[in-house]
Amino acid sequence: MRTVALAAFTAALLSTSAFAATPDEILAANRAAAGGDAWNKAALVTTFDYVGNGLTGKAYAVADLKTGAFEQHYAIGPQTGANGYDGTHVWNKDNAGIVTLQEAADAVPLAVNNAYRNANLWWKPDHGGAAITSDGQKTDNGSDYDVLTIAPKGGKPFDAWFDSRTHLLYRTDEMQGEVMTKTFTTDYKDFGGTMQPLHTRVNQGDTRYDQHLTLTNVTFLKTSDPSAYAPPKSASPISPLWAARILSPSRSSSSTTTSTPT
C-alpha cells in the first residue's frame, strides 16, 4: 500500500510541477509561434465580417503595435459607430456621430488591457509593467492550455490561455462590468509572417448570443499616426431641423503593406 501511494505521489509530481512551464517560457514560446520579429511593424489594420445577435455587418480595427493604441469602427445591421483609445482618452462614437469620452466604471482599465494585448506587451522583458502569474495547465474541449493571469499596469486582471501544443493564444477571460467575457481566437493563418486568428468568438454566458468575427484582410502600416486613435470631431448634438430653427433670422441674434494568408 505504501509503495502504491508513493508511486501515485511521484506520478502526480512528474505530471505537474516538475514540468510546468514558467510564465516567461510560455510567453517566449508564444512569441516564436506567433511570428517573432515579423511583428516589428508600426501598425496593424484588420477587417472582419461580423455575425451576432441576428445581425451581420463589417468591423474594422487599426492598432499601434508599439503602444497598443487603437481605433475600431463598424457597420452592423442599421447601426454604425466607433470607439478607441489613444493612451489617454477612451472614446465612443454613436450612430448619430456624437463622440463621448468614456470615463466611468472600468472603461479605462479595459482599454488598457486591450492596448496591452494589441502590442503584445507581455513579450517585453518586464512584461510591459504587468504582474503575471501562472494559473497552471487547464483543459478545454479535450485540449491542454497553459493559463496565465495577467494584470497590466493601469488595467485589470485577465486570464490568457495559450495552446500547450501550438503555443498560440486560444482564449482570454476578462470581467467586463459584471459580466465574464470569454474571447476565443482560433484557426490561425500566416499573414506577412505573423500568425493571425481567422475566427474570433466572443461569449458572455449564453452561446445563443455569441458574436462571431471572421478575419478578411490584414494590412501592416509602415508608420502609425497618433491622431488616428484620438477622439474624432463630434457631430452637433442638435438635430439639423432644430439647428435651422435656432439659426433662422426670426430667432437668431446675428502608404501601406497588405498581407494575404500563406
N, C-alpha and C positions, 0 to 999 in steps of 0.2 A: 504494500500500500504506500509506504514511504517513497519507494522507488518510482511508482506511478505518479505520485504527487510532484516529486522533484522533476520528472520528465515533463509533466504538464507545465510547471512553472518555467522551465528552461525554454520550452517551445513558445510560450507566451512572450517571454523576454526577447527571444530572437525575432519574433514576428512583429514586434512593435518598436520599442525604444532603441534597440540595438541598431536598427536600420532606418530609423526615422530621419528624413531629410530635414536640415535646418532651414529657416526662412531664407537665408542667403543662397543656399543651394537650390531651393525651389525657384527663386526669382532669377538666378543665373541660368537655370535650365529653361525657364520661360523666355528669357531674352534671346537665347540662342535659337530656340524653336520658332519664335515669332519673327526672326529676321535679323536680329542684332543690329549691326551698323547701317543696315538698309533703312532704318528708322531715322537716321540723321538727316532729316529734311526740315524745312521751315514750317510747313502747314499741310494738313490733310483735309481734302474735301470729299465727302461721301454722299451718295444719293441712294434712296431706298423706295421701294414700293411698300405701302402700308395697308394692312388689313386688321380690323379690330372693331368690336362693338357695333357690328353691322355696317361699317363704313370702309371705304377704300380711298386711297389717295397716294400722295407723294410726300416724302420728307427729305430734307437736305441739311447737311451739317458741315461746318468748317471749324477746325480746331488748330490752335497753335501747338506745335509739337515740342516746344521748349517750355512754355508756361502752362499749357492746357486750356488757356482762354478759349471760349467757343461762342459760336452763333448757330442757332438752329431755326429753321423755318419749315412750314408745312402747308399743304393744301389737302385737306381731308374732308370728303363729303362737301357740305356747304361752308365749312369753316376754313379760314386761313389765319395764320398767326406766326409768331416767332418768339424766341427767348434767347438769352445769352448771359455771358459773364466775362467781364474784361479784366478780372483780377481784383476789382474794387466793387463794382456795381453788378447786382443781379437784376435783370430787367425782363419784362414781358410785354409783348405787343399783341393786342387782341384783334378780333375780327373787324373792328371798326378803325383799326390803325392807331388806337390810343396806346401809348407806351407808359408803363408804370414801373417804378423801382420796387423790387421785392425785398423787403427788409424784415418782415415778421417771421416768427417761428424759426424753422430750420432752413429757410431759403438759402442763406449764405453758406452754411456748412455743407448742404447737399451740392451746391455749385462748386465748392472747394473740392469735394470728393470727385465730382465729375471731371474737373480740371486735372486732378491728380492722376486719374486713370487715363485721360486723353494723352497726357505727356509721358505716361509710363514712369512716373517719378519713383516708383518702387525699385526701379533698376539702378538708381543712383547709389553710390557707396553709403550715404547717410539715409537712404530711403526717402529722400526729399523731406526730411524732418519728421516723418511719420513714426509712430510706435507700432511695431509689428511683432506679433507672437504667433506661434504655431498652435493650431487647434487640432492637430493630428490628422490622420487619414480617415476619410469617410467614404461611404458608398452611395451611389445614386443610380438607379436603373441598371444595376449589375456591374457598374464600372467604379474604379477607385479614384479618389481625388485627394490631393494634398491641400488642406484648408488653412488659410492664414487669416487672422483677424488684424485688420489694418485701421489705424486711427490717424488720418492725415492732420497735420498742424492746421488748426482753424476749421477742420471738418468734424465728422462724427464717425464712430467705428462702423466698419462693414466687413463682411466675410468674403474672401475671394477663393474660389475653388479652381484648382489647376489640375488638369488631367494628368494622372500619375504616369501614363504611358506616352502621351504626346507632349506633355508639359505646357499645353496651350490653355488659356483661360476658358473655363467652361461656364462659370456661373458667379454672380455676386448676389449676396443677401444684404439688404440695406433697409433700415427703418426710415420710411418717408412719412412724416407725421406720425399717425398711429397705425400705419399700415406697413407690414413687412412686404417689401418688393423684391422679387427674385427675377434677375435678368439672366437668361440663358443665351450663350453665344456658341454656335455650332457650325459644322460644315465649312471648315476653313479652306481658303484658296489663296494662292500666291498672287499678289498684286505688286509688281515692281520690287520683288524680293522680300516683301513683308506679308505675313500671314494675316488675312482678314476674314472674319466670320461672315459667311453668306447669309446666315439666318440668325436673327435675334428675336427672342420671345420674352415678353415682359408679363409676369404673373403677380397678381396681388391677392391671391387666395382662391378665387373661383376661376377654373380654367375656361369657363364659358366666355369670360370677359378678357381673355389673354389678348395682348397686342402683338402682332407679328410684323417684323421688318425684314424685307429681303433686299440685300445689297445689290445695286445695279451698276454702280460706277464708282471708281476710286481715282482721284486726281491728287498728285502731290504738287505743292507750290514751292517755288524757289525762294520766295520771300513771304513774310507774314506782316500784314498791315494791322497794327493795334486798333485802328479806328473801325475795323470790320467787326470787332467784338463789343464795341461801346454801344450804349443805348442810342438808338436811331432817333431821328426827329419824329415827334409825335404828331398825329393828326389833331385838328382842333376838336376839343370835346363838345363843341357846339355844332349842331347839325347845319348843313348848308341852308336849309329853309329858314331856321331861326337866325342864322348869321345874316341872311339877306334882309330880314325884317329889322334886325337891330341896326344894320348899317344903312337902311333906307333913308332918304332925305327927311322924311317926316319924323324920324326917330333919332337921327344922328345929330350930334352937336357940331360936327365938322367932317505776265507770262506763266505759262503752266506746263506741267508734265503729267500726261494722263496715262494710267496703267490699266492694262487688261489682264484678266487672270491667265496664269500659265499652268 
